[in-house]
Structures are given as C-alpha cells and as structure tokens.
Amino acid sequence: MVFSSPVERVSPGRVVGEREALGQQLEFQRATLVGKLDGLEDAELRRPMTGSGVSLLGLVKHLAATEHGWFIGVYAGVEEPELWPADEDFRVGVGETAEGLVGQYLRVCERAREVVAAGELDDVVRTPSGAEVNLRAILMHMVQETARHNGHADIIRESIDGATGY
C-alpha cells in the first residue's frame, strides 16, 4: 500500500510573535516529516537505510517518543509509560505499520499542542535529571530535533527513489 500524507504543510508566518513563531515552525517541521513518506510503499518506509538501521518510519517513531517525553512527561508531568523502550524508538517492528506509527505520532502531536496551549513560555519545570527548563526551550529543542531528523529523512528519501525537496 502506498502511503499518503494526511497532513497539509503550511509555511510559517514571517511577521509573528514569539509564541506563534515557535508553534508554526514546529508544525511546519512536523508536516515536513510526514510529507517525506508520501508516495512510498510500506517496504520502502521501513527499509533500514543507514549502518545503524534508521528508516523513515523509524524517524517517525523516534520523534513520537521524543515529543511524548518532552511535552507529556517532562513539561506536563504526566506519569505514563514511554511509548516504546528507548532502544526500540528508531526500530520498526514487524507488526508496526505506517498508518499505526504515523497515527501515533499525530496523536502525540495533538496532545503536545493542547499542553503547549495551556502553558506559558516562561513556565519552568524540572527534567528527570533535575535540570530546570522552560516551555520556550522545550519548543526550541523540538523544532531543532524535528528539523535535524528531517535532514536525515531528506537523505533517506533521496536514497530510496531520488526524490528531493518538500
């Protein structure tokens, strides 16, 4: 089955406030990630493309776990199990599907949006290691984390079928 992205990518505003800029940049990066999967078959999405075994779906799985950890666990302080064991978040299991993993990612992103909407950029929380962090820094981290992995997704996608851009 060929994957079709369920999200629309919207360019971030160029004259917006700090909160809007952070949110729009993160949304753009999230949509870019899912868009990188568009038009590929399941086998292509799960194919390990690096020496360490990273695949496009593995990137989605990792970013779902990362968003869950930062926004739900650290910032919101909700105690619930990790989505996957840390050593499995880049690995796609035999029974895991593109629809299931992308669906999980989109659900985590929606929860993260709700958490962020209820907070203030200057809200400070403690990480599990005891370091202080504010919501602004978490948003900045997730923008750069998602953008960095989108760079990996660019290279992986080009290696699969030559597609560049998006």
N, C-alpha and C positions, 0 to 999 in steps of 0.2 A: 504494500500500500504506500502511496506517495503522500508525504506529509504536506499539509497546507497550513500556513501560519494563521492562527485565529486572532492575531493582534494587528492593529494598524500602528505604524510608526509615525509619530508626529514630531516635526522639528521643534526643538526648544525655542522659546521666545528669546529675543535679543535684547529687549529692554524690559526686564522684570526684576522684582525684588529678590533678595537672597533666598528666602524660603521657596519661592516659585522656581527660581533657577535650579536649586538643588533637586527639587522634585521633578522638574521637567527633564533635567539631564539624566536622572536615574531612570525615568520612564523611557526615554529615548534609547538608553543602553539596554534596558530590558527587552524592548521591542526589537532592537537590532539582533540580540542573541536569538530570539525565537525566529526571526526572519531568516537567519542563516541556515535554518533547517528546511526552509521552503523548497518543495520540489524534489526532495530526496527520498529514496526508498529506505525502509527500516534497516536493512543491512548496511547501507551507507552511513546512516545516522549513528549506528552503534560500532562501526568499524574502528578499531584502535589505529590511530594514525601517527603516534609518536612512540619512541622507545619505551616510555613509561606507560603506554596503553591508553592515552587520552583520546576520547572520541567526542563528537559533537554532543551526543546525549549525555556523556559523562560531564561535560561542562555545564549543561543544564542542571544535572543532578547536584553537582558541586555548588552552583550558585543558589539553588533552592535551599540547600543545607546552610549556606553562609547567610542568606537573608533571614532564615529562621533563627539561626544562632544569634545574630546581632539585634534584629528588631524584636523578635518574640522573646528570646531567652534573656539577653543582656538588657536591652532598653526597657521592654515591658515587664521583665522579671517573671514571666510565666514559666512555671516549672513543668515542663513536659519533656518526654524523651526526644532525643535527637531524631531527625528524620531517618538517618542511616548511621551506622557506625562510621567513625571518621575515616577508617581505612577503606571504606566502600563508596565514599561520596563521588569519586571520579569513575567508578566502575559500574557498568551497566550489566545487571543480572539477566539471565536467560528469560525469566518471566516478565521483565520490565519492558514496557512499550513506550514509544514516542508519545502517544496520547496520554499515557499514565504519568510519565515523568514531566512532560510539559504542563499537564493539568495540575500536578503537584506544585510546580514552580509558579504557575499563575495564581493558585490559591494562596501560597505563601506570600506572593507579592501583594495580593489584595489585603491579606491580614496586615502586612507591613504598612500599606497605605493607611489603613484605619488607625494603627498605632501611632504613626507619624502625625496624622491629622489631629489626634488628641493631645499631642505633646507640644513643647516649646523648644526651639533650637538650643536654648541655654540650659535645658534640663540636664542635670548631671546624675549619672548612675555609676555603679562600680562593676567592673568586669570580674569574671571568676578569679582572676589573678590579683584582684584588689585595686587595680588602677582605675582612676576616675576618667570618664569620657562623657562628653555631652552629645546630644542628638545631632547637632551640626557635624561633629567629627564622624559620627556613625554614618550619616548620609554621604559625607565626602568619601569615606572609606568605601562604601558600597558603589558609588559612582566609579571610583578608580578601579575597584576589584572587578566590576562587571565590564568596564571598558578594556581592562587588561585581558580578560578572558575572551572578549570579542576579537581582540587581535589574534589570539590563538585560533578562534573559530574561523577567522578570515583565512588563515594559512591552511587549516584543515579542509575547509570548503574548497579552496583552490586546488588542493592536492587531490580531492575526490573527483571533481568534474571540471576544473578550470574556471569556475565562476568566481568573479571578483566583484567588489563593491557591495552595495546595500549597507 
